[in-house]
Amino acid sequence: MSALPSRTESPAAPPLSLPGGDSPTHRAHSASRRAAAALAPPADTHTPADRYEELFIEVQRQRIFEDSKTFVDCAPRQPPETILAAYRAQCQAPGFDLHAFVHRHFKPQTRACDSPTVEPGLTMAAHIDALWDELTRHPAHHPPRGSLLALPHAYVVPGGRFVEMYYWDSYFTMLGLVRSGRRHLLHTMTDNFAYLIDTYGHVPNGTRTYYLSRSQPPVFSLMAELCESCAGHGAAQYLPQMRREYDFWMEGADTLAPGSAHRRVVALPDGAVLNRYWDDRDTPREESWREDVETAAQCQRPANEVYRDLRAAAESGWDFSARWLDDGACGTCRTQTLSTIGTTRILPVDLNALLHKAETTIARLSRSVGDTATADAFDHRARQRAEAMSRVLWNAEAGAFLDHDWQAGTPRPSLNAATVVPLFTGTATPEQAHALAATVRRRLLVRGGLSTSETASGEQWDRPNGWAPLQWMAVEGFAAYGAADESCRQLSDDIRTRWVKTVQDVYDHEGKLVEKYSLCESGDSPSTGGDGGEYPLQDGFGWTNGVVRGWLDDPA
């Protein structure tokens, strides 16, 4: 890979000056962002498993809470070391009650939107506009000594059991904030993500210590562009963070031998470099500890390999899906099937498309501030990635982008909705877009919208479920090629119309928006809230609100 010009790593470095745009407003905003970050509590990276050791394991093993995530989100009522010492002193005593001990020493977090105060009878757009206050959190409310990462600014959470800020969720939530006139939250959330990159070197999966070992699909450059396009909030001021995040995803790429991998980078036999999902830990996910232990117990592979692949799938945001499972996996129960997971063997279409977008954005913004050396280097990297994706991930016979098993050297056989992401990022050629429109219409489009995959595996990121971010990327992706291709334009319109109707129908029937939807495929049966996965259907819901609000007219 081509070498990049050196740069300053310090988070305290001044923002790049913007030709014609280094206004007092931009300078004041950058200064206020740094000042707010300086007031945030010190970074704390200890996870609940790190802090509570055998107490953590016993709480999860004995199922003190129905949901494994509940305990790791609890706020301790005393210093963690005091609680652990008390547990060690008491746990062997006759009649020791672990349930009572935990409830005496820990305070569970309040779920989001369990009892919303939004008045009934509103139009869906008005309901969403009113719901943002229910989903907004403020730094002053940060509980001490827990797993929640401190942030300097206000942010929006998805809802339900998800009471922290999530990475890729937030971009799709922001789309609705713009339409609802909440541009200040768009700014503060983007600044929060810049703060996370400055503090931890990457954006974690979510703002919990137990999420720090992984990220999620990289959309920070999209957030910066959204700020710029919707509110004149200069994207170039975030260039240092874009480059630092890019380094996180590409660490080790320059020294890889062909056919080898390191963390999130894979060098193919021809020397081309593409990316995979990963996690720096190979232990059970703390928020799903019991489920992961049960899954690993169902197969003969080393447990740490299974844990790593489960965690890598969580980094993808698609946790879980048949796209990560071995062909023919048909265990008698869900954990047996999930134990065949092999996420780290797979080069995902969506991840590489989003990194291509990051490369082109860094190149464009670098050129706008006069840094032609960096712009040229990232243009070169973007071309290399696009060429590798066309060679390795584009399947002309299928007329689609397919994930690739880099160890076997073969494409993954199943089609899923990640195939549309190269259109959303502008990576696909017009010819590929035209072929893909026919494939998606034939194989993934159903009456309720865009199906997540062709496979009904029982996992939540598979058929029959539909998810808001995939609808947005499909609609906007096909629309981007639609000016010169009527089939792309029409498919974009069809997916948008069908999805909005799905969300509206469920809202009309149940009075809420949910995380995912079970899409009606044909006939008169209605779409409903989605099913599958490790936890019950969640209400709220940030990215559903954001995507559908982005397509709705303002309420009267």
Summary of the structure (lengths in Angstrom):
residues: 556
radius of gyration: 23.0
end to end distance: 54.0
largest distance: 76.2
contacts: 1918
relative contact order: 0.11
helix: 51%
strand: 9%
